Amino acid sequence: MLLIDAHLDLAYNAINLGRDLVATVTEGRLRAIETSAEWRDHAGTLTTTWPEIRTHAPAVVCGTIFILPEAASTSLEGAAYATPEEAREQAWAQVEWYGQMAAAGHCRLITSQAQLEAVCAEAPPYGPPGLVLLMEGADGLLAPDELGRWHAAGLRWLGPAWQGTRYCGGTMVPGPLTALGIELIGEMDRLAVALDVSHLAEESFWQALALFRGPVAASHANCRALLGPDQAQRFLSDAMIQAIVERDGVIGLALYNKMLVNPWDERKESVALADLVRHIEHVCALAGSTRHVAIGSDLDGGFGLEAIPAELNTWGDLAKIGDALQDAGWQPADIANVLGANWRRWLGRALG
């Protein structure tokens, strides 16, 4: 069965954290620094590498271009940017890394609907997984008129926010789109770059939806109603979910335990895939169907093995989500929607 994961910080892990994503997860976990308690506290134990992604086929992943602001409130580590020029340099290095991975045969860069379908419809023997580029936080763009350069390099999906950026309010930094953000939305429409609303502050979210005419989705944003008002700044309200559904969008759910239950007691075994199923079914109840929810795992996005549901050890275990849905009484076609078919449909439209 097709598996599509809409959010993986692969380049960040390779460049900022020095992880060898060409190695297996087992090999990667043997790296000396990975065994230290301090490392596990900041980055978590590795779960995702190219060989691990290739254990499931056919598969497509959205690899992020994610860079870290020097002023960010976070425990994430690695190179951070203090100026727009540094942001662009660091973001472009990630684009180049993805290009190197594709050239070496570890993935296939997808920039069109035809390329997406070639991967999704593939029969054995399967080739490498497909890769769609997704920018998480727009600070890598010096200005909106640079978007054409990034589009030419393969960028087809962009989220203006992480925490606040020069373009908009974001997680923990409330605010609307800035003048640059409004200009960027126009460039995204012109170049047919889809909008990722994950991390957008409430004001920016509604403003972006009003201005943007193209495909809209949330690559990794769980349900505010299940997490409590103290978590409101990061997650989607029911009204936001319904607005995405009205645009025929998809909500990708992340697998970080703190994004599945609140409060979380910091024990891996206290969260199960049944908790993810609660979020899936909440979106479905609001949408009236199973066509608008999927996976945006965010695995190794500042957390690892210790902070994901008990049943999961590596990225390849995402297929177990299907088992959890089956246990909850779901039918095969609806399970297929969540695991890959919904993203396949939405990405096909976004890629034109």
Residue, then its C-alpha position, 0 to 999 in steps of 0.5 A: m500500500l502506498l505510504i506518503d509522509a508529508h513532513l520530514d526534516l531530512a536535510y536539517n538532520a544531515i547538515n545541522l545534526g551531522r547524521d549520515l542519512v545514507a546509513t541504516v538507522t541501526e548504523g546511525r544509532l551507533r554514532a558515539i554522540e547518539t548514545s549520550a543522554e544530552w543528545r537524546d534530550h535535545a535531538g532524540t534517538l534516530t528513527t529515519t534515514w533513506p534506507e529506512i524509508r526504502t523499506h516501504a514501497p511505493a513511498v513518497v516523502c516531503g523533505t523540508i528546507f528548514i533553517l533555525p533562527e538564532a533568536a528562536s525559543t527552542s532546544l534544537e541545535g546546529a547552525a542558526y541564522a542571524t541575518p537574511e543573507e545567512a538564512r538564504e545561504q543555509a536554506w540553499a545548502q539544504v536544496e543542494w543536499y537534496g539534489q546530491m541525494a537524488a543524484a546518488g539514487h537515494c530518492r527521486l525528486i518530484t516536481s510534476q504530477a506525472q513524476l508523482e504518478a510514476v512513483c505512486a503507481e510503480a510495481p515491483p521492483y520498486g525504485p527509490p522513494g519520491l521526494v517533494l521539496l517543502m520549505e518550512g519557514a520562508d526566511g530563506l527567501l531574501a525577498p518574494d521575487e526570489l521564489g522563482r529561483w527556488h521553484a526552478a530548483g524544484l520547490r513546489w510547496l511552501g509554509p511561510a511560518w515556523q516561529g515568526t518570520r519576516y513574512c508572518g506571525g507563527t508559533m509563539v509569535p502572534g501576528p498577521l502577514t507582513a507586507l513581505g508576506i502578502e507579496l509572497i502569497g502573490e508570488m506563490d499564486r503566480l508560480a503555482v507553489a502550494l501553501d502549507v498553513s502549518h505553524l501560521a499564527e491565527e491572524s496569518f492563517w486566516q489572512a493567507l487563506a483569504l488571499f491565496r487562490g491555490p492548493v492549501a494543506a497543513s503538512h503537520a498540524n494536529c487537532r487543537a480540540l484534543l490538546g487543550p487551550d494552552q496548546a492553541q498557538r500551534f494547532l488547528s482549531d475546528a474552524m481552521i480544519q473546516a476551512i482547509v477541508e472547504r478548500d479540498g485540502v489535507i491535514g497531515l498529523a504529526l507523531y510527536n507525543k506532545m502533539l498527540v496527548n496533553p499533558w504528556d508524562e514524558r514516557k514513550e509507552s504512555v502514548a499509543l497509535a490509538d491516540l493518533v487515531r483519535h486525531i484522525e477521527h476528529v478530522c474525519a468527523l469535521a470533514g464528513s469523510t476520510r478524504h482530508v487527513a493523512i500523515g505528516s510525521d515530523l519524525d526526527g524533527g527535534f525529537g526521536l524514538e523516545a517521544i513517539p507512540a509505543e508501537l513505533n521504532t523507526w520510520g518504516d513502522l508508519a505502516k502500523i498506523g493502518d493496523a491501528l485504524q483496522d483495529a478501530g473498525w476502519q475499512p481498507a479503502d479509508i485506511a488507504n486514504v490516510l496512508g497515502a491516497n489523500w496526499r497523492r490526490w492533493l499533491g497531484r493537484a498541487l504539482g499540476 
